[in-house]
Amino acid sequence: MNCEDVFEELRPHITEVIVTRHFHRDLPEFDTSLVVDGQHVHFRHLHKLEEHFDGVFVFRALKDKTHIVYAVDGKRRLIFLRAFHNFHEYGNFLADRKGILSMIGSV
């Protein structure tokens, strides 16, 4: 099963779409429906599964040079977490599982 299949399997069960304050600061004008609807034409990568831990699936989309990080949690909420223009910062964010879980728990 490829990464996109995992998201497509989860998508019909998504109950809510949440944009964190941090994501909104990172990318204020971003149209989240592009990710939700799976419009690949706007992205080089879409629904790339990066991590799966504690019932949370963390995905990434790549639009131009911006890494958009979002997750589907155990409550089947799609949560837009962060957007990064720097790949190193994106890697550091992914390595901080406790931080990701904390961010998800606060919404």
N, CA, C and O atoms as CSV, one atom per row, in Angstrom:
chain,resi,resn,atom,element,x,y,z
A,1,MET,N,N,0.848,-1.172,0.000
A,1,MET,CA,C,0.000,0.000,0.000
A,1,MET,C,C,0.897,1.240,0.000
A,1,MET,O,O,1.798,1.352,0.832
A,2,ASN,N,N,0.656,2.172,-0.929
A,2,ASN,CA,C,1.489,3.370,-0.951
A,2,ASN,C,C,0.908,4.455,-0.055
A,2,ASN,O,O,-0.190,4.310,0.484
A,3,CYS,N,N,1.650,5.532,0.096
A,3,CYS,CA,C,1.299,6.615,1.017
A,3,CYS,C,C,-0.066,7.226,0.709
A,3,CYS,O,O,-0.864,7.469,1.614
A,4,GLU,N,N,-0.323,7.469,-0.555
A,4,GLU,CA,C,-1.588,8.082,-0.934
A,4,GLU,C,C,-2.759,7.172,-0.601
A,4,GLU,O,O,-3.834,7.658,-0.248
A,5,ASP,N,N,-2.574,5.865,-0.705
A,5,ASP,CA,C,-3.638,4.926,-0.374
A,5,ASP,C,C,-4.018,5.033,1.100
A,5,ASP,O,O,-5.196,4.921,1.442
A,6,VAL,N,N,-3.042,5.246,1.969
A,6,VAL,CA,C,-3.332,5.385,3.402
A,6,VAL,C,C,-4.232,6.588,3.618
A,6,VAL,O,O,-5.235,6.489,4.324
A,7,PHE,N,N,-3.889,7.729,3.018
A,7,PHE,CA,C,-4.719,8.919,3.186
A,7,PHE,C,C,-6.098,8.707,2.573
A,7,PHE,O,O,-7.106,9.081,3.172
A,8,GLU,N,N,-6.149,8.117,1.401
A,8,GLU,CA,C,-7.436,7.890,0.740
A,8,GLU,C,C,-8.327,6.956,1.557
A,8,GLU,O,O,-9.552,7.068,1.512
A,9,GLU,N,N,-7.719,6.043,2.296
A,9,GLU,CA,C,-8.477,5.154,3.168
A,9,GLU,C,C,-9.020,5.921,4.377
A,9,GLU,O,O,-10.117,5.631,4.854
A,10,LEU,N,N,-8.265,6.882,4.864
A,10,LEU,CA,C,-8.679,7.683,6.019
A,10,LEU,C,C,-9.657,8.796,5.645
A,10,LEU,O,O,-10.527,9.152,6.441
A,11,ARG,N,N,-9.521,9.336,4.458
A,11,ARG,CA,C,-10.279,10.534,4.065
A,11,ARG,C,C,-11.789,10.426,4.247
A,11,ARG,O,O,-12.380,11.380,4.754
A,12,PRO,N,N,-12.454,9.340,3.873
A,12,PRO,CA,C,-13.914,9.294,4.047
A,12,PRO,C,C,-14.354,9.329,5.515
A,12,PRO,O,O,-15.515,9.607,5.813
A,13,HIS,N,N,-13.430,9.048,6.417
A,13,HIS,CA,C,-13.762,8.984,7.837
A,13,HIS,C,C,-13.376,10.247,8.597
A,13,HIS,O,O,-13.560,10.318,9.812
A,14,ILE,N,N,-12.843,11.242,7.896
A,14,ILE,CA,C,-12.438,12.494,8.549
A,14,ILE,C,C,-13.680,13.218,9.036
A,14,ILE,O,O,-14.629,13.444,8.285
A,15,THR,N,N,-13.649,13.579,10.321
A,15,THR,CA,C,-14.809,14.201,10.945
A,15,THR,C,C,-14.715,15.720,10.997
A,15,THR,O,O,-15.730,16.406,11.110
A,16,GLU,N,N,-13.478,16.251,10.915
A,16,GLU,CA,C,-13.274,17.680,11.103
A,16,GLU,C,C,-11.925,18.066,10.500
A,16,GLU,O,O,-10.991,17.264,10.477
A,17,VAL,N,N,-11.836,19.291,10.019
A,17,VAL,CA,C,-10.572,19.832,9.525
A,17,VAL,C,C,-10.202,20.997,10.435
A,17,VAL,O,O,-10.984,21.929,10.623
A,18,ILE,N,N,-8.990,20.928,10.998
A,18,ILE,CA,C,-8.525,21.938,11.946
A,18,ILE,C,C,-7.224,22.539,11.424
A,18,ILE,O,O,-6.345,21.820,10.947
A,19,VAL,N,N,-7.110,23.848,11.517
A,19,VAL,CA,C,-5.877,24.544,11.170
A,19,VAL,C,C,-5.334,25.140,12.468
A,19,VAL,O,O,-5.982,25.981,13.091
A,20,THR,N,N,-4.139,24.698,12.870
A,20,THR,CA,C,-3.552,25.223,14.104
A,20,THR,C,C,-3.151,26.685,13.892
A,20,THR,O,O,-2.962,27.126,12.758
A,21,ARG,N,N,-3.024,27.423,14.984
A,21,ARG,CA,C,-2.581,28.815,14.908
A,21,ARG,C,C,-1.190,28.900,14.282
A,21,ARG,O,O,-0.894,29.802,13.499
A,22,HIS,N,N,-0.352,27.940,14.646
A,22,HIS,CA,C,1.014,27.955,14.124
A,22,HIS,C,C,1.006,27.777,12.604
A,22,HIS,O,O,1.738,28.467,11.895
A,23,PHE,N,N,0.185,26.859,12.106
A,23,PHE,CA,C,0.085,26.669,10.646
A,23,PHE,C,C,-0.403,27.954,9.989
A,23,PHE,O,O,0.120,28.374,8.957
A,24,HIS,N,N,-1.402,28.567,10.592
A,24,HIS,CA,C,-1.956,29.797,10.017
A,24,HIS,C,C,-0.893,30.893,9.967
A,24,HIS,O,O,-0.856,31.673,9.015
A,25,ARG,N,N,-0.032,30.960,10.976
A,25,ARG,CA,C,1.076,31.934,10.954
A,25,ARG,C,C,2.102,31.567,9.880
A,25,ARG,O,O,2.644,32.444,9.207
A,26,ASP,N,N,2.365,30.271,9.724
A,26,ASP,CA,C,3.343,29.816,8.729
A,26,ASP,C,C,2.891,30.086,7.300
A,26,ASP,O,O,3.692,30.471,6.448
A,27,LEU,N,N,1.596,29.881,7.043
A,27,LEU,CA,C,1.065,29.945,5.678
A,27,LEU,C,C,-0.367,30.493,5.720
A,27,LEU,O,O,-1.322,29.742,5.525
A,28,PRO,N,N,-0.517,31.802,5.973
A,28,PRO,CA,C,-1.843,32.371,6.258
A,28,PRO,C,C,-2.879,32.257,5.143
A,28,PRO,O,O,-4.069,32.146,5.440
A,29,GLU,N,N,-2.490,32.278,3.914
A,29,GLU,CA,C,-3.455,32.292,2.812
A,29,GLU,C,C,-3.677,30.918,2.179
A,29,GLU,O,O,-4.278,30.828,1.109
A,30,PHE,N,N,-3.206,29.856,2.816
A,30,PHE,CA,C,-3.275,28.528,2.212
A,30,PHE,C,C,-4.707,27.996,2.198
A,30,PHE,O,O,-5.422,28.083,3.196
A,31,ASP,N,N,-5.112,27.449,1.063
A,31,ASP,CA,C,-6.441,26.856,0.902
A,31,ASP,C,C,-6.363,25.366,1.247
A,31,ASP,O,O,-5.890,24.569,0.437
A,32,THR,N,N,-6.818,24.988,2.429
A,32,THR,CA,C,-6.715,23.601,2.900
A,32,THR,C,C,-7.523,22.634,2.045
A,32,THR,O,O,-7.241,21.436,2.036
A,33,SER,N,N,-8.513,23.131,1.335
A,33,SER,CA,C,-9.331,22.228,0.508
A,33,SER,C,C,-8.491,21.578,-0.599
A,33,SER,O,O,-8.855,20.516,-1.105
A,34,LEU,N,N,-7.374,22.204,-0.978
A,34,LEU,CA,C,-6.512,21.605,-1.997
A,34,LEU,C,C,-5.959,20.269,-1.516
A,34,LEU,O,O,-5.825,19.331,-2.302
A,35,VAL,N,N,-5.639,20.178,-0.234
A,35,VAL,CA,C,-5.132,18.933,0.343
A,35,VAL,C,C,-6.283,17.965,0.585
A,35,VAL,O,O,-6.197,16.787,0.236
A,36,VAL,N,N,-7.349,18.459,1.179
A,36,VAL,CA,C,-8.497,17.609,1.513
A,36,VAL,C,C,-9.069,16.950,0.262
A,36,VAL,O,O,-9.386,15.761,0.269
A,37,ASP,N,N,-9.197,17.723,-0.801
A,37,ASP,CA,C,-9.771,17.208,-2.048
A,37,ASP,C,C,-8.779,16.397,-2.871
A,37,ASP,O,O,-9.160,15.731,-3.834
A,38,GLY,N,N,-7.504,16.456,-2.491
A,38,GLY,CA,C,-6.495,15.663,-3.194
A,38,GLY,C,C,-6.182,16.171,-4.584
A,38,GLY,O,O,-5.976,15.376,-5.502
A,39,GLN,N,N,-6.142,17.469,-4.754
A,39,GLN,CA,C,-5.871,18.055,-6.063
A,39,GLN,C,C,-4.362,18.052,-6.318
A,39,GLN,O,O,-3.671,19.018,-5.994
A,40,HIS,N,N,-3.867,16.982,-6.889
A,40,HIS,CA,C,-2.438,16.778,-7.102
A,40,HIS,C,C,-1.803,17.826,-8.018
A,40,HIS,O,O,-0.590,18.031,-7.963
A,41,VAL,N,N,-2.567,18.466,-8.823
A,41,VAL,CA,C,-2.021,19.410,-9.787
A,41,VAL,C,C,-1.280,20.557,-9.096
A,41,VAL,O,O,-0.418,21.178,-9.717
A,42,HIS,N,N,-1.584,20.853,-7.852
A,42,HIS,CA,C,-0.973,21.960,-7.126
A,42,HIS,C,C,0.279,21.558,-6.350
A,42,HIS,O,O,0.942,22.422,-5.776
A,43,PHE,N,N,0.618,20.272,-6.319
A,43,PHE,CA,C,1.684,19.780,-5.461
A,43,PHE,C,C,2.653,18.885,-6.223
A,43,PHE,O,O,2.277,18.216,-7.186
A,44,ARG,N,N,3.921,18.886,-5.770
A,44,ARG,CA,C,4.878,17.904,-6.294
A,44,ARG,C,C,4.695,16.587,-5.559
A,44,ARG,O,O,4.831,15.521,-6.160
A,45,HIS,N,N,4.391,16.643,-4.280
A,45,HIS,CA,C,4.072,15.461,-3.479
A,45,HIS,C,C,2.807,15.777,-2.706
A,45,HIS,O,O,2.612,16.909,-2.263
A,46,LEU,N,N,1.951,14.790,-2.544
A,46,LEU,CA,C,0.724,14.980,-1.770
A,46,LEU,C,C,0.433,13.701,-1.005
A,46,LEU,O,O,0.518,12.607,-1.563
A,47,HIS,N,N,0.096,13.831,0.254
A,47,HIS,CA,C,-0.265,12.715,1.135
A,47,HIS,C,C,0.879,11.718,1.323
A,47,HIS,O,O,0.652,10.510,1.392
A,48,LYS,N,N,2.103,12.229,1.406
A,48,LYS,CA,C,3.247,11.351,1.658
A,48,LYS,C,C,3.261,11.019,3.147
A,48,LYS,O,O,3.433,11.905,3.984
A,49,LEU,N,N,3.082,9.757,3.470
A,49,LEU,CA,C,3.065,9.325,4.869
A,49,LEU,C,C,4.476,9.417,5.428
A,49,LEU,O,O,5.388,8.742,4.950
A,50,GLU,N,N,4.649,10.259,6.444
A,50,GLU,CA,C,5.959,10.462,7.054
A,50,GLU,C,C,6.125,9.645,8.327
A,50,GLU,O,O,7.186,9.063,8.552
A,51,GLU,N,N,5.110,9.595,9.149
A,51,GLU,CA,C,5.181,8.915,10.438
A,51,GLU,C,C,3.825,8.311,10.775
A,51,GLU,O,O,2.785,8.778,10.312
A,52,HIS,N,N,3.860,7.274,11.584
A,52,HIS,CA,C,2.649,6.699,12.167
A,52,HIS,C,C,3.007,6.261,13.572
A,52,HIS,O,O,3.805,5.342,13.755
A,53,PHE,N,N,2.422,6.913,14.563
A,53,PHE,CA,C,2.705,6.569,15.956
A,53,PHE,C,C,1.523,6.973,16.827
A,53,PHE,O,O,0.851,7.971,16.563
A,54,ASP,N,N,1.284,6.197,17.850
A,54,ASP,CA,C,0.211,6.468,18.816
A,54,ASP,C,C,-1.128,6.789,18.150
A,54,ASP,O,O,-1.852,7.671,18.613
A,55,GLY,N,N,-1.459,6.091,17.081
A,55,GLY,CA,C,-2.737,6.297,16.413
A,55,GLY,C,C,-2.799,7.548,15.553
A,55,GLY,O,O,-3.873,7.922,15.081
A,56,VAL,N,N,-1.663,8.199,15.344
A,56,VAL,CA,C,-1.600,9.429,14.555
A,56,VAL,C,C,-0.831,9.153,13.264
A,56,VAL,O,O,0.260,8.584,13.288
A,57,PHE,N,N,-1.406,9.557,12.153
A,57,PHE,CA,C,-0.749,9.464,10.853
A,57,PHE,C,C,-0.289,10.867,10.477
A,57,PHE,O,O,-1.105,11.787,10.409
A,58,VAL,N,N,0.995,11.040,10.234
A,58,VAL,CA,C,1.539,12.344,9.868
A,58,VAL,C,C,1.914,12.298,8.386
A,58,VAL,O,O,2.648,11.416,7.938
A,59,PHE,N,N,1.393,13.265,7.647
A,59,PHE,CA,C,1.596,13.347,6.205
A,59,PHE,C,C,2.290,14.648,5.838
A,59,PHE,O,O,2.377,15.583,6.634
A,60,ARG,N,N,2.782,14.674,4.604
A,60,ARG,CA,C,3.413,15.880,4.078
A,60,ARG,C,C,2.961,16.090,2.646
A,60,ARG,O,O,2.791,15.146,1.875
A,61,ALA,N,N,2.773,17.345,2.321
A,61,ALA,CA,C,2.559,17.757,0.936
A,61,ALA,C,C,3.666,18.748,0.608
A,61,ALA,O,O,4.124,19.482,1.484
A,62,LEU,N,N,4.092,18.771,-0.628
A,62,LEU,CA,C,5.139,19.695,-1.060
A,62,LEU,C,C,4.594,20.565,-2.174
A,62,LEU,O,O,4.298,20.092,-3.271
A,63,LYS,N,N,4.467,21.849,-1.869
A,63,LYS,CA,C,3.976,22.833,-2.847
A,63,LYS,C,C,5.104,23.831,-3.056
A,63,LYS,O,O,5.493,24.545,-2.132
A,64,ASP,N,N,5.620,23.875,-4.267
A,64,ASP,CA,C,6.812,24.659,-4.576
A,64,ASP,C,C,7.928,24.196,-3.635
A,64,ASP,O,O,8.352,23.043,-3.723
A,65,LYS,N,N,8.412,25.052,-2.747
A,65,LYS,CA,C,9.452,24.631,-1.793
A,65,LYS,C,C,8.919,24.612,-0.366
A,65,LYS,O,O,9.698,24.622,0.587
A,66,THR,N,N,7.614,24.587,-0.214
A,66,THR,CA,C,6.995,24.608,1.108
A,66,THR,C,C,6.512,23.214,1.481
A,66,THR,O,O,5.747,22.586,0.748
A,67,HIS,N,N,6.976,22.742,2.642
A,67,HIS,CA,C,6.571,21.443,3.174
A,67,HIS,C,C,5.385,21.670,4.107
A,67,HIS,O,O,5.516,22.332,5.137
A,68,ILE,N,N,4.250,21.127,3.749
A,68,ILE,CA,C,3.013,21.283,4.519
A,68,ILE,C,C,2.817,19.994,5.297
A,68,ILE,O,O,2.690,18.918,4.712
A,69,VAL,N,N,2.792,20.107,6.621
A,69,VAL,CA,C,2.704,18.934,7.489
A,69,VAL,C,C,1.314,18.905,8.120
A,69,VAL,O,O,0.862,19.883,8.717
A,70,TYR,N,N,0.655,17.772,7.974
A,70,TYR,CA,C,-0.683,17.607,8.531
A,70,TYR,C,C,-0.812,16.189,9.067
A,70,TYR,O,O,-0.027,15.306,8.722
A,71,ALA,N,N,-1.811,15.987,9.911
A,71,ALA,CA,C,-1.977,14.695,10.559
A,71,ALA,C,C,-3.448,14.323,10.612
A,71,ALA,O,O,-4.334,15.175,10.562
A,72,VAL,N,N,-3.676,13.019,10.714
A,72,VAL,CA,C,-5.009,12.507,10.999
A,72,VAL,C,C,-4.860,11.769,12.324
A,72,VAL,O,O,-4.085,10.819,12.438
A,73,ASP,N,N,-5.618,12.224,13.326
A,73,ASP,CA,C,-5.477,11.631,14.662
A,73,ASP,C,C,-6.492,10.523,14.889
A,73,ASP,O,O,-7.255,10.174,13.987
A,74,GLY,N,N,-6.499,9.976,16.087
A,74,GLY,CA,C,-7.393,8.871,16.428
A,74,GLY,C,C,-8.867,9.232,16.371
A,74,GLY,O,O,-9.718,8.355,16.226
A,75,LYS,N,N,-9.175,10.522,16.485
A,75,LYS,CA,C,-10.564,10.987,16.385
A,75,LYS,C,C,-10.942,11.275,14.937
A,75,LYS,O,O,-12.027,11.780,14.651
A,76,ARG,N,N,-10.033,10.947,14.037
A,76,ARG,CA,C,-10.190,11.130,12.590
A,76,ARG,C,C,-10.355,12.600,12.215
A,76,ARG,O,O,-11.116,12.949,11.312
A,77,ARG,N,N,-9.622,13.450,12.933
A,77,ARG,CA,C,-9.580,14.869,12.598
A,77,ARG,C,C,-8.355,15.112,11.722
A,77,ARG,O,O,-7.268,14.616,12.018
A,78,LEU,N,N,-8.527,15.866,10.659
A,78,LEU,CA,C,-7.411,16.277,9.815
A,78,LEU,C,C,-6.901,17.590,10.390
A,78,LEU,O,O,-7.626,18.585,10.423
A,79,ILE,N,N,-5.641,17.589,10.846
A,79,ILE,CA,C,-5.086,18.737,11.542
A,79,ILE,C,C,-3.867,19.249,10.775
A,79,ILE,O,O,-2.875,18.535,10.624
A,80,PHE,N,N,-3.947,20.472,10.301
A,80,PHE,CA,C,-2.815,21.103,9.637
A,80,PHE,C,C,-1.901,21.650,10.728
A,80,PHE,O,O,-2.279,22.551,11.478
A,81,LEU,N,N,-0.693,21.092,10.807
A,81,LEU,CA,C,0.213,21.378,11.917
A,81,LEU,C,C,1.171,22.534,11.641
A,81,LEU,O,O,1.189,23.512,12.388
A,82,ARG,N,N,1.956,22.432,10.591
A,82,ARG,CA,C,3.001,23.417,10.304
A,82,ARG,C,C,3.265,23.465,8.810
A,82,ARG,O,O,2.885,22.564,8.062
A,83,ALA,N,N,3.919,24.528,8.399
A,83,ALA,CA,C,4.428,24.660,7.031
A,83,ALA,C,C,5.859,25.170,7.139
A,83,ALA,O,O,6.138,26.115,7.877
A,84,PHE,N,N,6.753,24.544,6.404
A,84,PHE,CA,C,8.170,24.883,6.468
A,84,PHE,C,C,8.710,25.196,5.083
A,84,PHE,O,O,8.363,24.547,4.096
A,85,HIS,N,N,9.564,26.203,5.037
A,85,HIS,CA,C,10.270,26.525,3.803
A,85,HIS,C,C,11.684,25.955,3.854
A,85,HIS,O,O,12.378,25.911,2.838
A,86,ASN,N,N,12.103,25.522,5.028
A,86,ASN,CA,C,13.444,25.001,5.248
A,86,ASN,C,C,13.348,23.507,5.570
A,86,ASN,O,O,12.704,23.122,6.547
A,87,PHE,N,N,13.985,22.669,4.755
A,87,PHE,CA,C,13.899,21.218,4.932
A,87,PHE,C,C,14.489,20.767,6.265
A,87,PHE,O,O,13.981,19.823,6.870
A,88,HIS,N,N,15.544,21.416,6.732
A,88,HIS,CA,C,16.176,21.050,8.006
A,88,HIS,C,C,15.206,21.268,9.181
A,88,HIS,O,O,15.103,20.424,10.071
A,89,GLU,N,N,14.501,22.403,9.173
A,89,GLU,CA,C,13.511,22.672,10.229
A,89,GLU,C,C,12.379,21.656,10.175
A,89,GLU,O,O,11.887,21.212,11.212
A,90,TYR,N,N,11.973,21.294,8.987
A,90,TYR,CA,C,10.930,20.287,8.801
A,90,TYR,C,C,11.372,18.948,9.398
A,90,TYR,O,O,10.594,18.287,10.086
A,91,GLY,N,N,12.613,18.551,9.136
A,91,GLY,CA,C,13.151,17.305,9.689
A,91,GLY,C,C,13.193,17.325,11.202
A,91,GLY,O,O,12.863,16.331,11.850
A,92,ASN,N,N,13.597,18.455,11.771
A,92,ASN,CA,C,13.620,18.586,13.233
A,92,ASN,C,C,12.213,18.482,13.818
A,92,ASN,O,O,12.018,17.875,14.871
A,93,PHE,N,N,11.253,19.065,13.146
A,93,PHE,CA,C,9.866,18.998,13.615
A,93,PHE,C,C,9.384,17.546,13.646
A,93,PHE,O,O,8.785,17.112,14.630
A,94,LEU,N,N,9.641,16.802,12.583
A,94,LEU,CA,C,9.207,15.404,12.517
A,94,LEU,C,C,9.859,14.548,13.596
A,94,LEU,O,O,9.252,13.598,14.089
A,95,ALA,N,N,11.082,14.878,13.962
A,95,ALA,CA,C,11.808,14.097,14.969
A,95,ALA,C,C,11.237,14.292,16.370
A,95,ALA,O,O,11.502,13.488,17.264
A,96,ASP,N,N,10.457,15.350,16.568
A,96,ASP,CA,C,9.905,15.668,17.889
A,96,ASP,C,C,8.492,15.099,18.022
A,96,ASP,O,O,7.505,15.829,17.939
A,97,ARG,N,N,8.413,13.795,18.228
A,97,ARG,CA,C,7.093,13.149,18.328
A,97,ARG,C,C,6.265,13.693,19.491
A,97,ARG,O,O,5.059,13.898,19.355
A,98,LYS,N,N,6.912,13.928,20.630
A,98,LYS,CA,C,6.185,14.464,21.784
A,98,LYS,C,C,5.595,15.835,21.469
A,98,LYS,O,O,4.478,16.147,21.879
A,99,GLY,N,N,6.354,16.649,20.738
A,99,GLY,CA,C,5.865,17.960,20.337
A,99,GLY,C,C,4.674,17.864,19.408
A,99,GLY,O,O,3.715,18.627,19.528
A,100,ILE,N,N,4.740,16.925,18.483
A,100,ILE,CA,C,3.619,16.725,17.555
A,100,ILE,C,C,2.382,16.281,18.317
A,100,ILE,O,O,1.291,16.802,18.090
A,101,LEU,N,N,2.543,15.332,19.209
A,101,LEU,CA,C,1.393,14.867,20.002
A,101,LEU,C,C,0.836,15.970,20.889
A,101,LEU,O,O,-0.377,16.072,21.076
A,102,SER,N,N,1.714,16.786,21.426
A,102,SER,CA,C,1.280,17.908,22.260
A,102,SER,C,C,0.480,18.907,21.427
A,102,SER,O,O,-0.558,19.400,21.866
A,103,MET,N,N,0.969,19.199,20.229
A,103,MET,CA,C,0.289,20.126,19.341
A,103,MET,C,C,-1.106,19.594,18.983
A,103,MET,O,O,-2.079,20.348,18.977
A,104,ILE,N,N,-1.193,18.302,18.690
A,104,ILE,CA,C,-2.475,17.684,18.346
A,104,ILE,C,C,-3.400,17.681,19.556
A,104,ILE,O,O,-4.599,17.926,19.424
A,105,GLY,N,N,-2.850,17.407,20.729
A,105,GLY,CA,C,-3.665,17.370,21.942
A,105,GLY,C,C,-4.213,18.717,22.346
A,105,GLY,O,O,-5.206,18.790,23.071
A,106,SER,N,N,-3.581,19.792,21.887
A,106,SER,CA,C,-4.026,21.136,22.289
A,106,SER,C,C,-5.131,21.706,21.398
A,106,SER,O,O,-5.638,22.798,21.658
A,107,VAL,N,N,-5.504,20.968,20.345
A,107,VAL,CA,C,-6.586,21.481,19.473
A,107,VAL,C,C,-7.877,20.752,19.742
A,107,VAL,O,O,-8.893,21.042,19.110
